[in-house]
Amino acid sequence: MSKEEILSKVKEAFISVLEHDNFQLADETTADDVDGWESVTHMMIISEVEKSFGIKFKLMDLMNMNNVGDLIRTIESEL
């Protein structure tokens, strides 16, 4: 799966949880850049991403994610 395909599925997860698509996702995107991406919705997004890709993140991976690029690299390593 290409990085673009992963990013597309990740964006779908964000839209599903946040119920809007008024944002752009790039490697450097953080919660500060996306309206509604807070601590509670963060866990919902992670859960939705895990479901979409059929993976389960390790706690250490979650703790080391600082932006969307880190999320994508972690998904790539799990696929």
C-alpha positions as CSV (number, residue, x, y, z in Angstrom):
1,M,0.0,0.0,0.0
2,S,1.4,3.4,-1.0
3,K,1.8,6.3,1.4
4,E,-0.9,8.2,-0.5
5,E,-3.3,5.3,-0.1
6,I,-2.5,5.1,3.6
7,L,-3.0,8.9,4.0
8,S,-6.3,8.6,2.2
9,K,-7.6,5.9,4.6
10,V,-6.3,7.9,7.6
11,K,-8.1,11.0,6.4
12,E,-11.3,8.9,6.1
13,A,-10.9,7.8,9.8
14,F,-10.4,11.5,10.8
15,I,-13.6,12.5,8.9
16,S,-15.6,9.7,10.4
17,V,-14.6,10.6,14.0
18,L,-14.5,14.4,13.7
19,E,-17.6,14.6,11.4
20,H,-16.0,17.3,9.1
21,D,-13.4,17.5,6.4
22,N,-12.2,21.0,6.9
23,F,-8.5,20.1,7.3
24,Q,-5.5,19.0,5.4
25,L,-3.3,16.1,6.6
26,A,0.4,16.3,6.0
27,D,3.4,14.6,7.7
28,E,3.8,17.6,10.0
29,T,0.1,17.9,10.9
30,T,-0.6,17.8,14.7
31,A,-3.7,18.0,16.9
32,D,-3.2,21.8,17.1
33,D,-3.8,22.0,13.3
34,V,-7.2,20.2,13.2
35,D,-10.4,21.5,14.7
36,G,-11.9,19.0,17.1
37,W,-8.8,16.7,17.4
38,E,-8.5,16.6,21.2
39,S,-7.6,13.9,23.7
40,V,-10.9,12.0,23.6
41,T,-11.2,12.2,19.8
42,H,-7.6,11.2,19.5
43,M,-8.3,7.8,21.0
44,M,-11.4,7.5,18.8
45,I,-9.2,8.3,15.7
46,I,-6.6,5.8,16.7
47,S,-9.3,3.1,17.2
48,E,-10.8,3.9,13.8
49,V,-7.4,3.8,12.1
50,E,-6.7,0.4,13.7
51,K,-10.0,-0.9,12.5
52,S,-9.5,0.5,9.0
53,F,-6.1,-1.2,8.6
54,G,-6.8,-4.3,10.7
55,I,-3.8,-3.5,13.0
56,K,-3.2,-2.9,16.7
57,F,-0.7,-0.3,17.7
58,K,1.7,-1.0,20.5
59,L,1.6,1.4,23.5
60,M,5.2,2.5,22.8
61,D,4.3,3.3,19.2
62,L,1.4,5.5,20.4
63,M,3.6,7.3,22.9
64,N,6.1,8.1,20.1
65,M,3.6,9.6,17.7
66,N,3.9,13.3,17.4
67,N,2.3,14.0,14.1
68,V,0.5,12.5,11.1
69,G,3.8,11.5,9.5
70,D,4.7,9.4,12.6
71,L,1.2,7.8,12.4
72,I,1.7,6.9,8.7
73,R,5.2,5.5,9.3
74,T,3.9,3.3,12.1
75,I,1.0,2.0,9.9
76,E,3.6,1.2,7.2
77,S,5.6,-0.8,9.7
78,E,2.6,-2.7,10.8
79,L,1.4,-3.6,7.3
